[in-house]
Amino acid sequence: MQIHLSLKSTNQKTGPIPVSTSPPQTCPSVCPFRNSGCYASSGPLAIHWSQVSKGSRGEPWQVFLGRIREFPESQLWRHNQAGDLPGNGNRIDANKLGELANANQGRRGFTYTHKPVIRTEGVPSEVVKSNRSAVKSALRQGFTINLSGNNLSHADRLAKTGLPVATVVPADTTTPTLKTPAGNLVVICPAQRMDDKTCASCGLCARSNRSFIVGFLPHGTGAKRVNSIACAAK
């Protein structure tokens, strides 16, 4: 499996921090955006992602880890502008995730995952339990993994794990914060609300001990599809 690492993102909202890209086979089948709505499935990022998938871009896993270890102390970086945690499909490769968390120690790596960590239709319970254990272990080592919510109700279910959560919110959201059906606070991504904010200057998603969910407005060419899922259960 080839992983691509860019030392300086050119994405305007991400800002000039390192970002990685994992191949599409790491994406779980339970992600509702996998075939329609995924931001990485269109535009220049889709072309790049395809090259990573073919193995024409990127580097072997152990080489990638070595480059992470070379990051300066406290370096903020995003794992997976496209793709998901190591492991094909719905299952996390716990050994590889452990290696990644270890390489990240002393740095401020963060990412998002749709790999199932709560009871999910069609996913064996042992896979769910193994995934949740792997995520918790990585968090203890300082690597922040945000569970990806499909809508506010799904985010509530994910929040019961006590792990960091990020979720899509309806496109007509105009306030900087809102509440989920269960009363959890959602803070809308500052980089989406303010022109002078980027991931590089914000860092909310890298804070694993935060007391709120981070919300993202639908964006990209698949925004309409994403919004329909975000609005399915408010």
Secondary structure in CASP SS format (residue, H / E / C, confidence):
PFRMAT SS
TARGET T0000
AUTHOR 0000-0000-0000
METHOD secondary structure of the structure
MODEL  1
M C 1.00
Q E 1.00
I E 1.00
H E 1.00
L E 1.00
S E 1.00
L C 1.00
K C 1.00
S C 1.00
T C 1.00
N C 1.00
Q C 1.00
K C 1.00
T C 1.00
G C 1.00
P C 1.00
I C 1.00
P C 1.00
V E 1.00
S E 1.00
T E 1.00
S C 1.00
P C 1.00
P H 1.00
Q H 1.00
T H 1.00
C C 1.00
P C 1.00
S C 1.00
V C 1.00
C C 1.00
P C 1.00
F C 1.00
R C 1.00
N C 1.00
S C 1.00
G C 1.00
C C 1.00
Y H 1.00
A H 1.00
S H 1.00
S C 1.00
G H 1.00
P H 1.00
L H 1.00
A H 1.00
I H 1.00
H H 1.00
W H 1.00
S H 1.00
Q H 1.00
V H 1.00
S H 1.00
K H 1.00
G C 1.00
S C 1.00
R C 1.00
G C 1.00
E E 1.00
P E 1.00
W H 1.00
Q H 1.00
V H 1.00
F H 1.00
L H 1.00
G H 1.00
R H 1.00
I H 1.00
R H 1.00
E C 1.00
F C 1.00
P C 1.00
E C 1.00
S C 1.00
Q C 1.00
L E 1.00
W E 1.00
R E 1.00
H E 1.00
N E 1.00
Q E 1.00
A E 1.00
G C 1.00
D C 1.00
L C 1.00
P C 1.00
G C 1.00
N C 1.00
G C 1.00
N C 1.00
R C 1.00
I C 1.00
D C 1.00
A H 1.00
N H 1.00
K H 1.00
L H 1.00
G H 1.00
E H 1.00
L H 1.00
A H 1.00
N H 1.00
A H 1.00
N H 1.00
Q C 1.00
G C 1.00
R C 1.00
R E 1.00
G E 1.00
F E 1.00
T E 1.00
Y E 1.00
T E 1.00
H C 1.00
K C 1.00
P C 1.00
V C 1.00
I C 1.00
R C 1.00
T C 1.00
E C 1.00
G C 1.00
V C 1.00
P C 1.00
S H 1.00
E H 1.00
V H 1.00
V H 1.00
K H 1.00
S H 1.00
N H 1.00
R H 1.00
S H 1.00
A H 1.00
V H 1.00
K H 1.00
S H 1.00
A H 1.00
L H 1.00
R H 1.00
Q C 1.00
G C 1.00
F C 1.00
T E 1.00
I E 1.00
N E 1.00
L E 1.00
S E 1.00
G E 1.00
N C 1.00
N C 1.00
L H 1.00
S H 1.00
H H 1.00
A H 1.00
D H 1.00
R H 1.00
L H 1.00
A H 1.00
K C 1.00
T C 1.00
G C 1.00
L C 1.00
P C 1.00
V E 1.00
A E 1.00
T E 1.00
V E 1.00
V C 1.00
P C 1.00
A C 1.00
D C 1.00
T C 1.00
T C 1.00
T C 1.00
P C 1.00
T E 1.00
L E 1.00
K E 1.00
T C 1.00
P C 1.00
A C 1.00
G C 1.00
N C 1.00
L E 1.00
V E 1.00
V E 1.00
I E 1.00
C C 1.00
P H 1.00
A H 1.00
Q H 1.00
R H 1.00
M C 1.00
D C 1.00
D C 1.00
K C 1.00
T C 1.00
C H 1.00
A H 1.00
S H 1.00
C H 1.00
G C 1.00
L H 1.00
C H 1.00
A H 1.00
R C 1.00
S C 1.00
N C 1.00
R C 1.00
S C 1.00
F C 1.00
I E 1.00
V E 1.00
G E 1.00
F E 1.00
L C 1.00
P C 1.00
H C 1.00
G C 1.00
T C 1.00
G C 1.00
A H 1.00
K H 1.00
R H 1.00
V H 1.00
N H 1.00
S H 1.00
I H 1.00
A H 1.00
C C 1.00
A C 1.00
A C 1.00
K C 1.00
END
